[in-house]
Every structure is written in C-alpha cells, then in structure tokens.
C-alpha cells in the first residue's frame, strides 16, 4: 500500500496593517454611503413644489413648452436624483481611494515601532544583547510596548551576564582543587627521594582537594535542582518541620562549635511545612554551617523557629566579621562570600544561593540583616502546613568551654 503525503498549503493571513486599512475603508465607505442616501432622501423631499398647487395647474418653461405641474415635478425629481447619485458615487469613490491610501500610510507609520521590535528580536544574539528600540514617539500603547520590550531585553542581558559569571566562577572553583591535586602528584612523583611519609602527605592533600571538588559539585547539583523547581510543583512533597531540620544541623556542627567555643541560643518551636525534605534539610544546614564558618572565637549563634498558622519561619543569626547592609543582597548570589567574589578558602560561596533557591521552590522568602558589630541574621519564611505535627521543642543557652559538645550545640543534654 502506498501512502501519499500531501503538504498543506500555508493559509494566507492578512497583515495587521492591511486589516486596519480594510477596517478603515469599510467604515469610510459605509459612512459615505449613509450620507449619500440621506442626501438623496432630503433632495427628494425638498423638490416637491407642486404638492401645494391645485390639480391641473400648468407650468410654462423657458423653452416655451407647457407641462402639467405634477409631470414637470416628476421629471425634475428624476433628473436631480440621477445627477445626485452619479456625482455622489464619484465623490464617494474618490474619498474612499484617498482615505484608504491615507489610512494605509498612517497605519504603516504607526506600526513602524512594531517592525523595529521584530527586526531587533531577529538580530538578537549573545553578542547583540545591547541593542534596544529606544522609541521616541508619542506616549501611546506602541511606546509602552517598546519600553516593555527594552526592559525585557535588560533583564535577559542581566541574566546572561549572571550566567557567564556563574560559569566562570564555577570553572575557577573546580579548577583550583584539580590544579592542587595535579601539582602535588607531579611534584611528589618527580622527587626520587620521596618516602612513604611524603606519599602519605601527598595523598592527604589530594584527598582534601578532591573532597572540596566533590562538595562543590554536590552544591551545584542542589542549586540546580532547587532552581529547576522554583515556580513549579515540587517533585517531592512531604510534611516536615523546620525545627527538626535546625536541630539536626546543630547536631552536625557540634565539634566545630566546641572548637570555636561558640555560645548557642535556641528557641525551636514547631514550624510545620510541606515540601521536599532533602531541600529543606539542606536549607537549615547551609544557614547554620555559614553561621559557624563565618563566626569568630567565643562568638555567638542564635537559632529560632516558629509558626503563626500562615507562615513558618526559621531565624539563624551569628556574630562575625562586619557586613555592610548594602552588600547583603549580593550574599545571595552564587560564589559570593561576604559581598566579595571568590575570596578566602572557606566554603564554595553557594550556601545562601541554595537557601534562596529552596525558598523560591517552596513559595517562601528569605531576607538578611547585617548586625551591628559584625555578623548576620537570616530569616526564612515558608507557607505553613495546614496540620501541625508534634515536634519536641528545645530551648537552651550555653557558654561552652572545652567540655561537652552536645551542650556546645545548644541541644538538650539529657
């Protein structure tokens, strides 16, 4: 059996300019026809002088002819009506041609910015994102469209630049541990007198560098997963509690808080939410890890959770180096540490970026306030769950020395 495929012909669709011109022409011809009909009726009513004369009245014309008055009136009406229709139709045709031509030109001029939008969109590319329409005509709908298009191009250009910076920073962060590993291996392998201790030292450096690269890759995957779910339904949704996530995160950093002798203040009231448990756990972990990593010896961390029925919140604050409030928004960009790009060796600079992406994915918000004397307080607000699960709350204040690590994390020691 042979199957013949026929190619569908594209439908001919009139352009917007042609449709507006045709609409203007139809309205113009219709209005002219109505006026012509009205004039014809008025002339017919006006040219009836014999209606007031006696029957049988005779009219003598200038050429000497004598006609009955009503006959003369009928001839007059017929002649004048014919002349009115002929001249009116000619005038209507001329006005229609002039009006349609003028409308075509005017509409074309009015739609010129739309052609600029189209041509600009066709020329757009990675190297031409700086082009704009910059419409300077009347302040009308077309000007609003052009301004909206320019604003959209500004946002796209900004997103492209952010993406370029992200790729460059990610490449730099990944290249650093790889370069360290290769250098250590090359130097050790080139040393003919290297002993077992030297090889162990090299293995330790390589392990640390590979762990740093692995952590960075994991953070990038979490960030990509969070951003992919922002504005859409979460792939996983389950009841969770921000208080439980914060308690687990504090338990994970017990050794570091003990080493730095940090004072931990907690007020973990139930904060039930519904979302991706893995992402929510990473959110609390990143905030508390940052609070420990960017703190100082004998510093302080405070963590609180709660819910008002509509929103659940998690607040994590810490002492540390001073941060300008103007630099706070930049902290939520990828590979930013303390408002600066790729400074220092602590962390990958993705912690708060992941926090913001997780909040966006769950329909929540995150904000931060720089503290006087140094430090930062970050507040996360997520939609609260309809039902409140039972979660054990904890509240503790401790000033650890070199003692119990569990007390150093501000967790119940019983």
Secondary structure, 3 states (H helix, E strand, C coil): CCCCCCCCCCCCCCCHHHHHHHHHHHHHHHHHHHHHHHHHHHHHHHCCHHHHCCCCCEEECCCCCEEEHHHHHHHHHHHHHHHHHHHHHHHHHHHHHHHHHHHHHHHHHHCHHHHHHHHHHHHCCCCCCCCCCCCCCCCCHHHHHHHHHHHHHHHHHHHHHHHHHHHHHHHHHHHHHHHHHHHHHHHHHHCCCCCHHHHHHHHHHHHHHHHHHHHHHHHHHHHHHHHHHCCCCCCCCEEEEHHHHHHHHHHHCHHHHHHHCCEEEEEECCCEEEECHHHHHHHHHHHHHHHHHCCCCCCEEEEEEEECCCEEEEEEEECCCCCCHHHCHHHHCCCEECCEECCCCCCCCCHHHHHHHHHHHCCCEEEEEECCCCCEEEEEEEEECCCCCCCCCEEEEEECCCCCHHHHCCCCCC
